[in-house]
Amino acid sequence: MSDNAEGSTPGPRRAGRALRATAAALLAAAVAFAAFSGFWLASADSGRAQAATARDEAQRAADAAVVSLQSLDYRDVEAIYDKWLTHATGLLREELETNREATIKSLQQGGTTTQASVADSAVVDLDTARGAATVIVSVIVEVTNSDGSQNDKRIRYRADMSRTDQGWLVAGLGQVAIEPVA
Amino acid sequence: MSTGPTRKRTVAGRRVAGSSRSVQQRRTGLSRPDQDAVVDDATAPAADDADTADDLDTADREGTDDHAVDDSDPIDDGAEAEDSAEADDEPKPARLGGKALWLPVAGIVLAVVVAVAGTVMFLRAQDIRAAAGSNDAVIETGPTVEVTTAVREGLERIFSFKHDNVALTEAAAKEILVGDAAGDYEVLFQSVRDLAPTQQLTLKAAVRVAGVSELEGDKATLLVYMDQTATRAAGGESTSSGSQLTVEAVKQDGTWRLSGIQPI
């Protein structure tokens, strides 16, 4: 029977059937894809994503801040000091602001140029809820003294990072001092 | 799927509704002869409504069966409504533009909507997954603490040394170090080993801070700040030094071992 019908009007009918089959196949494929996407989204761990993002941002911010805070040109201290301030928050910022004049003066007179680079860094602690992180940053500082002599310093920094509206900033920066092992 | 009778009724309903529309199109000059039968049963329901058409359908179909020979055909093979509706009335070109199209078109539109929704969800999921990454360092507390503790203990053992018990340190090195770390360690420790007998050296190592920068499965990279105090038996004077080490660790048979130690 269907042969008969097709025989009499093959083209349009076939086209109609093909259209329906295409629509059904498209719909089935779309539903299957959406179902997979839904599952894929539901099983994605957004908590982990936030924590990982915070960790990486805190680390990057610490690297950048330490490089900035350890790089100095005695001929351009004012501008550099302003740049330092953009990386600092909390106690460190207060300290930098309080000591501004004295520090700038002594740095200008010191005649030293330093260029820091990060050798390695790692996040030690991360508290995403509080927006706090501790990052250790191993820094190599190339120092050019006023007499033109050069030397490298390897410094073990520990940076206390704080999340602010301006991103992760340094609230405290210190060296991990060498102590006798008991 | 719908049962036979329901299907048939639907089919008939659609056909009726469809016919009334196609009549106008057909008037524009397509096949006349066979059309009469269809027009007959189609005249009554100008209403598109399948529900209202239901009653008419039954009668309609019965009537049609007499007239139109190929009427039963679409019902038989019509797994979908439009198919039969189309097949029912011979002049197809007119039909393709007609009401019979709405279901596949709606299906395609729905498919597009669903696909767009799926794409949005997929991209969002990909964003989250990309952000979550594969680095477990710090954010997976258990494994992070585990590898940190193992590396700390391992380093303190292999960098502590008693001139009168060299074997202890050597055994620790053999146990803890794998791959390149064995060579790295030799370089770092050679001078100490040379000096030890004559100076009666004792070394004590302590890890001050260790942070995991990469942790993926059974591989990890750490940055370690370590202090060492060397004491000479003769005179008892001691000196302390600090180091910064990039340490690679691998987990083998459930135990973290050091596979690389690079001083900065």
HADDOCK unambig.tbl for C-alpha pairs under 7 A between the chains (distance, minus, plus):
assign (segid A and resid 1 and name CA) (segid B and resid 73 and name CA) 5.93 0.50 0.50
assign (segid A and resid 2 and name CA) (segid B and resid 73 and name CA) 6.30 0.50 0.50
assign (segid A and resid 2 and name CA) (segid B and resid 77 and name CA) 6.73 0.50 0.50
assign (segid A and resid 9 and name CA) (segid B and resid 90 and name CA) 6.90 0.50 0.50
assign (segid A and resid 12 and name CA) (segid B and resid 92 and name CA) 5.36 0.50 0.50
assign (segid A and resid 12 and name CA) (segid B and resid 93 and name CA) 6.21 0.50 0.50
assign (segid A and resid 13 and name CA) (segid B and resid 86 and name CA) 6.83 0.50 0.50
assign (segid A and resid 13 and name CA) (segid B and resid 87 and name CA) 6.67 0.50 0.50
assign (segid A and resid 13 and name CA) (segid B and resid 92 and name CA) 6.75 0.50 0.50
assign (segid A and resid 16 and name CA) (segid B and resid 83 and name CA) 6.89 0.50 0.50
assign (segid A and resid 17 and name CA) (segid B and resid 83 and name CA) 6.51 0.50 0.50
assign (segid A and resid 19 and name CA) (segid B and resid 104 and name CA) 6.49 0.50 0.50
assign (segid A and resid 20 and name CA) (segid B and resid 104 and name CA) 5.06 0.50 0.50
assign (segid A and resid 23 and name CA) (segid B and resid 104 and name CA) 5.28 0.50 0.50
assign (segid A and resid 23 and name CA) (segid B and resid 107 and name CA) 5.42 0.50 0.50
assign (segid A and resid 23 and name CA) (segid B and resid 108 and name CA) 5.02 0.50 0.50
assign (segid A and resid 24 and name CA) (segid B and resid 107 and name CA) 6.69 0.50 0.50
assign (segid A and resid 26 and name CA) (segid B and resid 108 and name CA) 6.59 0.50 0.50
assign (segid A and resid 26 and name CA) (segid B and resid 111 and name CA) 5.87 0.50 0.50
assign (segid A and resid 27 and name CA) (segid B and resid 107 and name CA) 6.26 0.50 0.50
assign (segid A and resid 27 and name CA) (segid B and resid 108 and name CA) 6.45 0.50 0.50
assign (segid A and resid 27 and name CA) (segid B and resid 110 and name CA) 6.87 0.50 0.50
assign (segid A and resid 27 and name CA) (segid B and resid 111 and name CA) 4.26 0.50 0.50
assign (segid A and resid 30 and name CA) (segid B and resid 111 and name CA) 5.39 0.50 0.50
assign (segid A and resid 30 and name CA) (segid B and resid 114 and name CA) 5.69 0.50 0.50
assign (segid A and resid 30 and name CA) (segid B and resid 115 and name CA) 4.73 0.50 0.50
assign (segid A and resid 31 and name CA) (segid B and resid 114 and name CA) 6.26 0.50 0.50
assign (segid A and resid 33 and name CA) (segid B and resid 115 and name CA) 6.95 0.50 0.50
assign (segid A and resid 33 and name CA) (segid B and resid 118 and name CA) 6.11 0.50 0.50
assign (segid A and resid 34 and name CA) (segid B and resid 114 and name CA) 6.43 0.50 0.50
assign (segid A and resid 34 and name CA) (segid B and resid 115 and name CA) 6.26 0.50 0.50
assign (segid A and resid 34 and name CA) (segid B and resid 117 and name CA) 6.70 0.50 0.50
assign (segid A and resid 34 and name CA) (segid B and resid 118 and name CA) 3.83 0.50 0.50
assign (segid A and resid 37 and name CA) (segid B and resid 118 and name CA) 5.53 0.50 0.50
assign (segid A and resid 37 and name CA) (segid B and resid 121 and name CA) 5.56 0.50 0.50
assign (segid A and resid 37 and name CA) (segid B and resid 122 and name CA) 4.69 0.50 0.50
assign (segid A and resid 38 and name CA) (segid B and resid 121 and name CA) 6.19 0.50 0.50
assign (segid A and resid 40 and name CA) (segid B and resid 122 and name CA) 6.92 0.50 0.50
assign (segid A and resid 40 and name CA) (segid B and resid 125 and name CA) 6.15 0.50 0.50
assign (segid A and resid 41 and name CA) (segid B and resid 121 and name CA) 6.17 0.50 0.50
assign (segid A and resid 41 and name CA) (segid B and resid 122 and name CA) 6.53 0.50 0.50
assign (segid A and resid 41 and name CA) (segid B and resid 124 and name CA) 6.92 0.50 0.50
assign (segid A and resid 41 and name CA) (segid B and resid 125 and name CA) 4.34 0.50 0.50
assign (segid A and resid 44 and name CA) (segid B and resid 125 and name CA) 6.03 0.50 0.50
assign (segid A and resid 44 and name CA) (segid B and resid 128 and name CA) 6.35 0.50 0.50
assign (segid A and resid 44 and name CA) (segid B and resid 129 and name CA) 5.96 0.50 0.50
assign (segid A and resid 46 and name CA) (segid B and resid 128 and name CA) 5.88 0.50 0.50
assign (segid A and resid 48 and name CA) (segid B and resid 132 and name CA) 5.38 0.50 0.50
assign (segid A and resid 49 and name CA) (segid B and resid 128 and name CA) 5.79 0.50 0.50
assign (segid A and resid 49 and name CA) (segid B and resid 129 and name CA) 6.82 0.50 0.50
assign (segid A and resid 49 and name CA) (segid B and resid 131 and name CA) 4.83 0.50 0.50
assign (segid A and resid 49 and name CA) (segid B and resid 132 and name CA) 3.56 0.50 0.50
assign (segid A and resid 51 and name CA) (segid B and resid 139 and name CA) 6.14 0.50 0.50
assign (segid A and resid 52 and name CA) (segid B and resid 131 and name CA) 6.63 0.50 0.50
assign (segid A and resid 52 and name CA) (segid B and resid 132 and name CA) 5.56 0.50 0.50
assign (segid A and resid 52 and name CA) (segid B and resid 139 and name CA) 6.42 0.50 0.50
assign (segid A and resid 53 and name CA) (segid B and resid 131 and name CA) 6.12 0.50 0.50
assign (segid A and resid 119 and name CA) (segid B and resid 264 and name CA) 6.88 0.50 0.50
assign (segid A and resid 120 and name CA) (segid B and resid 223 and name CA) 6.81 0.50 0.50
assign (segid A and resid 121 and name CA) (segid B and resid 223 and name CA) 6.40 0.50 0.50
assign (segid A and resid 122 and name CA) (segid B and resid 211 and name CA) 5.00 0.50 0.50
assign (segid A and resid 122 and name CA) (segid B and resid 212 and name CA) 5.79 0.50 0.50
assign (segid A and resid 122 and name CA) (segid B and resid 213 and name CA) 4.67 0.50 0.50
assign (segid A and resid 122 and name CA) (segid B and resid 223 and name CA) 6.11 0.50 0.50
assign (segid A and resid 123 and name CA) (segid B and resid 138 and name CA) 6.99 0.50 0.50
assign (segid A and resid 123 and name CA) (segid B and resid 211 and name CA) 5.58 0.50 0.50
assign (segid A and resid 123 and name CA) (segid B and resid 212 and name CA) 6.63 0.50 0.50
assign (segid A and resid 123 and name CA) (segid B and resid 213 and name CA) 6.53 0.50 0.50
assign (segid A and resid 124 and name CA) (segid B and resid 210 and name CA) 6.82 0.50 0.50
assign (segid A and resid 124 and name CA) (segid B and resid 211 and name CA) 4.57 0.50 0.50
assign (segid A and resid 124 and name CA) (segid B and resid 212 and name CA) 6.94 0.50 0.50
assign (segid A and resid 178 and name CA) (segid B and resid 227 and name CA) 6.14 0.50 0.50
assign (segid A and resid 178 and name CA) (segid B and resid 241 and name CA) 6.38 0.50 0.50
assign (segid A and resid 178 and name CA) (segid B and resid 242 and name CA) 5.41 0.50 0.50
assign (segid A and resid 179 and name CA) (segid B and resid 227 and name CA) 6.71 0.50 0.50
assign (segid A and resid 179 and name CA) (segid B and resid 240 and name CA) 6.77 0.50 0.50
assign (segid A and resid 180 and name CA) (segid B and resid 229 and name CA) 5.64 0.50 0.50
assign (segid A and resid 180 and name CA) (segid B and resid 240 and name CA) 5.41 0.50 0.50
assign (segid A and resid 181 and name CA) (segid B and resid 204 and name CA) 6.16 0.50 0.50
assign (segid A and resid 181 and name CA) (segid B and resid 205 and name CA) 6.47 0.50 0.50
assign (segid A and resid 181 and name CA) (segid B and resid 206 and name CA) 6.27 0.50 0.50
assign (segid A and resid 181 and name CA) (segid B and resid 227 and name CA) 6.82 0.50 0.50
assign (segid A and resid 181 and name CA) (segid B and resid 228 and name CA) 6.24 0.50 0.50
assign (segid A and resid 181 and name CA) (segid B and resid 229 and name CA) 5.42 0.50 0.50
